[in-house]
Amino acid sequence: MDPALSCKPWTAADLGDNGALVPGLALNELQARQFPPSPVALIPLNDPMTTIDGAQSLGKTNAYRAGVDQPTAATNADASPTQYCANFRAIHPTRLAQDKAFLAAKPSPFPDLANSLFTFMVQRANATYVLLGCQDLLGQPDRITAVTDANGVVIDAVIK
């Protein structure tokens, strides 16, 4: 996947393969920590995994962030759902459109929901926008519109 996305993963010598240079999951994590993208998609306060009975919780958000190796938020503003949604809306649809050809050539992990990896990502992006209440927070519709077949399977998308 890396070459298709114009990425060059870090590699290290594989002692089990005469020192051949190979990528690895741990190296991916180290590379991501060394060269983080901007902005980083940090867990927002309104993530359902971090709320308590539907109420936002900075403590639970920080506990979740710690579990996924993200920095803690000092204040609610540091975990702003509105800022998260604004970044998600500005960045994700464009990147998804750029990667469409590559992702569309890969199978969907859930063929009953989407017919390719691209359309699965479309389905997940739409769900995220709804789940986090981004339309209400931003007063703007999702830039990604899923196209479905008669069975409700996502088969394409219109990205604005």
C-alpha positions in Angstrom: 0.0 0.0 0.0 2.8 2.4 0.8 4.1 2.9 -2.8 0.5 3.5 -4.0 0.2 6.2 -1.4 3.7 7.6 -2.3 5.0 6.6 1.1 8.4 5.1 1.8 8.3 3.0 5.0 11.2 2.8 7.3 13.1 -0.5 7.1 15.5 -2.5 9.3 17.7 -5.5 8.9 15.8 -8.8 9.3 18.1 -11.1 11.3 16.1 -14.1 10.2 16.7 -13.2 6.5 20.4 -12.6 6.2 20.0 -8.9 7.1 17.5 -8.0 4.3 15.9 -4.6 4.9 12.2 -5.0 5.6 9.4 -2.8 6.9 7.5 -3.6 10.1 4.6 -2.5 12.2 6.8 -1.3 15.0 8.8 0.8 12.5 5.6 2.2 11.1 4.7 3.4 14.6 8.1 4.9 15.2 8.0 6.7 11.8 4.6 8.1 12.5 5.8 9.4 15.9 8.9 10.9 14.3 7.1 12.5 11.4 3.5 13.2 12.5 1.1 14.7 9.9 -0.5 18.0 10.6 -3.1 18.2 12.0 -3.0 15.0 13.9 -6.4 13.3 14.3 -6.6 13.2 18.1 -9.6 11.7 19.8 -12.2 14.4 20.4 -14.4 14.9 23.4 -17.5 13.6 21.7 -16.1 10.3 20.6 -18.7 7.8 21.9 -15.9 5.7 23.4 -15.0 8.6 25.7 -18.4 9.8 26.9 -20.1 8.9 30.1 -23.9 8.4 29.7 -23.7 10.7 26.6 -21.8 13.5 28.4 -18.4 14.5 27.4 -15.6 13.6 29.8 -12.1 15.1 29.5 -10.8 12.4 31.9 -12.2 9.5 29.9 -11.0 11.1 26.7 -7.5 11.4 28.1 -7.6 7.8 29.3 -8.6 6.7 25.8 -5.9 8.8 24.3 -3.3 7.3 26.6 -4.4 3.9 25.5 -3.7 4.7 21.9 -0.5 6.6 22.5 -1.9 10.1 22.0 -1.1 13.2 24.1 -3.5 14.2 26.8 -5.7 17.3 26.4 -5.2 19.9 29.1 -8.6 21.5 28.5 -11.8 20.7 26.7 -10.7 23.1 24.0 -7.7 20.9 23.4 -10.1 18.0 22.4 -12.6 20.2 20.5 -15.2 18.2 18.6 -15.8 21.2 16.3 -12.1 21.5 15.4 -11.9 17.7 14.8 -14.9 17.8 12.6 -13.6 20.9 10.7 -10.3 19.1 10.0 -12.1 15.8 9.1 -14.4 17.6 6.6 -11.5 19.7 5.1 -9.0 16.9 4.7 -10.5 13.4 4.6 -12.7 13.7 1.4 -9.9 15.1 -0.6 -7.5 12.4 0.5 -10.1 9.7 -0.1 -10.7 11.0 -3.7 -6.9 11.0 -4.3 -6.7 7.4 -3.2 -9.8 6.2 -5.0 -8.2 4.2 -7.7 -5.9 2.3 -5.3 -8.6 1.7 -2.7 -11.3 0.7 -5.3 -9.0 -2.1 -6.6 -9.0 -3.7 -3.1 -11.8 -5.9 -1.7 -14.0 -4.6 1.0 -13.6 -6.1 4.5 -17.4 -6.2 4.7 -18.9 -6.9 1.2 -22.4 -6.7 2.6 -21.8 -3.0 3.3 -19.5 -1.9 0.5 -18.1 -3.4 -2.7 -14.5 -2.3 -2.4 -12.1 -0.9 0.2 -12.8 2.6 -1.3 -16.6 2.3 -0.8 -16.0 0.8 2.7 -14.0 3.9 3.6 -16.8 6.1 2.2 -19.3 4.2 4.4 -17.0 4.7 7.5 -16.5 8.4 6.7 -20.2 9.0 6.4 -20.8 7.1 9.7 -18.1 9.2 11.4 -19.6 12.5 10.3 -23.0 11.4 11.6 -21.7 9.7 14.8 -19.7 12.8 15.9 -22.5 15.2 14.9 -20.3 17.1 12.5 -23.1 18.5 10.5 -24.7 20.1 13.6 -21.3 21.3 14.9 -20.2 22.9 11.6 -23.6 23.7 10.0 -22.2 22.1 6.8 -23.2 18.8 5.1 -20.8 15.9 4.6 -18.7 16.4 1.5 -19.0 12.7 0.7 -22.2 11.2 -0.6 -22.4 7.4 -0.8 -24.0 5.8 -3.9 -25.8 2.6 -3.0 -27.3 -0.3 -5.0 -30.8 -1.6 -4.5 -29.5 -3.7 -1.5 -28.0 -0.7 0.2 -24.5 -1.7 -0.5 -22.2 1.3 -1.1 -20.9 1.0 -4.7 -19.5 4.5 -5.4 -19.4 8.0 -4.0 -19.7 11.7 -5.0 -17.0 13.7 -3.3 -17.3 17.5 -3.4 
